[in-house]
Amino acid sequence: MAKVAMRIEGGQYTNQNNCELEYDPEQIQRYHTANTAVLTIQGSLRQISSLEADLQGRTIELFNLSGNLSYHNLSVPMRPLTDFRYSVLGSENAVSVPLAFELTQSQLHYMEQMRHQSGPKVDMVFTIQLQGRVLVGAAGGDDTCGIRFARIATTANSNSSVRIARSDWLDGILPGLGYNETLLIELPLPQYPTVSAQMIAAVQKLEIARQHLRDELYREAVHQCREAKDALTDRNATALMDSLKPYIGDKKAKTADDILRAFGNLYTASSHPDPSKVPVEDRIEITQDDAELAVNTLTFVLRYVAQAIHTQGIATQ
């Protein structure tokens, strides 16, 4: 279990870290719909012993709570606690607090870009800021002291961070938030019985490229896309255009060929498995965006070529 330090402020409640939010980092919930991705940290808020000594028999009741989840320059507000019920807060009597944060796909993409810049093998470490109010009740049933509000908030120290292991983030959290569905354009690759041996080889290379992309091996992903292109054309500069002309005509065949040529011009040198063997002036850094563009471009081209040949072949039967 992990803990986020909090404290109740005001009056005599000045002890540092007199409350804590406990959660299981391996049980962080996530779901997504077509338009929404939600990350939920199921927390349990309780007092710690230092506060009990200050209270002198008074009761603490959590009244409301809000906050933000931050990663680098991105801050995501917490959803309102719609199902929240006021509960007495004690050391043995924890209050269940679901902290839900709604994320867009562009925000997830930003997180991934920043994580990769920090080092692709590092864990995800968020900062969580919570603030709210508690009701401080009278001691021992004596209402002469009245009931008053006090502020509760996370403390500004390392205990206000939420750490998610890299493997959990990549294998569980991101797919659960629908991110992998936007990372790749999940078009079915051609499976027609009439496709050529070159097409079959290109599809196999592209599947390897997709896996490299998921594994954050971006240069290797682009290299396999280049291999897929070479397999499709059999390393013949005019092979693709010549094979498509009988089915879709000169203009459309040239368009498909131009796309592959443009791809080759940009990535052939930069995707070399050994960058030291590439002239310095031809070297470019391969980013996640580059790898996504390469994989998705080759996916579209292979689908287009296979469907054009298959559809026109049926029409002429």
N, C-alpha and C positions, 0 to 999 in steps of 0.2 A: 504494500500500500504506500502511496505517496501523500504528502501533506503540503498544504498552502497555509502559510502563517497569516493570522488576522488578529485584530485587537479591537476591543471596545474602548472608546475614548470618552473623556469628559469626567468631571468629578474626581473621585478617588480611583477610577479605573484607568490607571496610567501605566500599568505593567506592560512591557513589550510582549507581544505574542501571547495574549491571554485567551485566544481562541484559535482553532485550526479547522481547516476544511480538508477532510480526508477523501481520497478517491483511489480507484484502482486503474493505473494507466493501461492495463491490458483489457479493460472492460469498457473503454470509451465507445460510445454508441455512435453510429452514423447511418444515414439513409439519404436517398435522393429521389426526386421526381423529375419530370421533364424540365422544370424551371427552378427547382430548389434543392440545395444540399445543406444538410444540418448535421453539425458535430455536437454531441451531447456528452458532457462530463457529469456523471452521476456522483455528486458530492454528499458528504455527511458533515455537518457543522456541529462542533461541540466546544464546550469550555475546556480549559486546562486548569490545573490546580491553582495556579497563581491568581486567577480571577475569583475562584471560590472563596479564597481567604479575604479578598476585598469586599465581596458581596455581603458578608455577614448575615446570611439567611435571606437575602432578597432574591426574587426570581427574575430571570431574563427571558423575554419572549421575542423571537425574531419577527419583525414587523414587515420589512420589505428588503429587497436586495436587487441590485443591478450591477452592470459591469461591462468590461471589454476584454477581448482576447487579442493580443498583439503579437505580430511577427515582423521584425524589422520596422519598416515604416507603415505597415498595414495594421489597422485597428478595426476589429469587428465587434459591434455591440451585441450584448446578450439579449436574447428574447425575453419578453416579460414572463414572469412566473405565473402563468394562468391557472395552474392546478395547485398553487401553493396554499398551505394551511398554516395559520399561526401556531407555533409550537414552542413549548418551554425548552430553553436551551440549557443543557447541563453537561457535566463530564460523562455521565453514564447515559444521559438521554440526548442522543444526537438528533439533529433536525435534517431530514433528507431534502437536499436542494439540487434539482436538475438544472445544470448550467448549459443552455442550448445556444449555439451560435450558427446563424444562417450565412452560408458562403456562396458566392458566385463562382462559376468556372474560371473567370478571369482572375479572381482572387487566389484560387487554388494554383493557377498557372504562375502567378507572381510568387507565391510561396515556393513552388518548385524551382523557379529560376533563382531565387535568392538562396535556397538551400544548396543548389548546385554550385553557386559562386562561393559559398562558405566551405564547400568541400562535399562531393557527392556521397561520401561515406558517413557523414555526421548524422546524429539524431536530430529530430525536430524539437526545438525548445521554444515554447511560447511564454509570454508574460501575461499573467492574468491580473487584472485590477477589478476588485469588487468593492462596492460601498453600499451601505444601507442604514437602516435604523432598527434599534431594538427598544422594547418597552422594559423599563426597570421597575419592578413591582416593590411594594412595601415589604419590610422584613417581618417574618413570623406572623403574617396576617394583620399586622398593625398598619392601618391605612393613614396614620397621622403624618407619615413621611411622604404620602402621595405617590403617584405614578408619573414617571417622566421618561422622555426619549433620550437615547444616547446614540452616538454614531458608531458604526462598525465598518471596518475597512481592512483591506489587505495592507501589509506593511511593505515598505520599500526595501526589500532585501532579497537575497537569492532564493528564499523560501516561497516567493510568489511566482515561481516558474512552473510550467507544466511540460514535462519531458515525455516524448513519444519515441520509442526505439525506431531506428530507420527501417528495420524489417517489418515492424507493425504498421508503420506509416505507408510503406510501398505496397505491402501484400494485403493489408486489411483496410486501413483508413481511406486511402485514395480511391481504390475500387468501390468501396462502400459509399463514397461521395459522388460516384459517377465520373471521376476524372479520367480514368482510362478509356472511357467511351468517347471522350473528345480528343484524347491524345492521338489516336489513330482513327482514320476513316474506315470503319469496319464494313467495307463492302466485301461480299463473298468473292473470293478469288475464283477464277474460271475453272470449272470442273468438266467441261464438255468433252465427250469421248473423241471428238474430231480435232482437238487441239494438237499442235505439233510438238515434237520433242523439245524444240527450242522454248516453246511456251511453258512446258512442264518444268524445265530446268530453271526458267526465270521465276516461276512461282515459288519453287523451292528456295531459291536465293532470297526472294522477298520475305518469305516466312522467317528465315534466319535474321534478316534485317529488322523485322518487327520485334523479335525477341531481344535483339541487342538494344533496341530503343527502350523497351521496358526495363532492361537491366542497366540503363544509363550509360551504355557503351556507344556514344554518339558517333565517333569516327568509324568504329567497326560497322555500325548500322549503315552509314553512307557508303562504306566500301562494299557491303553486300548489295546495296542498291545498284552500284556501278556494275557489280558482277551480274546482277539480274538484267541490266541493260545489255551487257555484252552477250549474255546467253540468248536473249530475245533476238538480237541482230546477228548472232553467230559471228560477231566481230567484223561484219561486212557493212560498210558505210551506207549502202543503198538497200540492204536486205529488207528492212521494215517497210519502206515506201514501195518497193517492188512487190512485196507480198500483199499489201493492202489495196493497191491500185485496181485489181480486177473486181474487188468487192465494193469499194466506196468511192472510187474515182481519184483522179490526180490531186485535186485540191485538198480533200480531207486526208488523203494519205500523206501529203506533204506536211499538213498541220501536225499530225501525230509524230512524224519524223522530226520536225522542228523542235518539238517539246523535248524529245530525247537528246537532240543535239545540244540544246541549251543546257539541259541537265549535265551532260558530259563536259561541256565547256567550263562549268562552274566547279564541279566536284571531282573530276577525274584525278587531278593532282592532289587536291587537298584531302582526298579519302585514302591516300596511299597508306598501307598498314605501317610503314616505317617513315614518318615525316622527315627524318634526317636525310633521306635520299631524294627529297623534293627540293628543287631550287628555292632559295629563300624568298625570292620575289613571287613565287607561286603558292606559298604556304598561307593558308587562312585557318583560323580557329573554327572548329566544328562545334556548334552549340546545339542545345536541345531543339531549338526552332529549326535549325538547318536539317537535323535528322528527321524531324517530323515532316518538313517540306519534301525531303527526298523520298521517304517511305510513302507518303500520301500521293505524291506525283506518280511514282511508279505503280502504285495500286490503281490509280485512275487509268493510266496508259494500258496496263495489262488487261484490265476489264474492258476497256474500249476496243482494243484489238481483238480479243477473244470473242466478244459479242458481235462485232462487225463481221468477222469471218463466219461465225456460227449462224447468225441471222440471215446473212446473204446466201450462205450455203443451203439453208432450208428453203429459201425463196426460189432457188434455181432447181430444186429437186422435182 
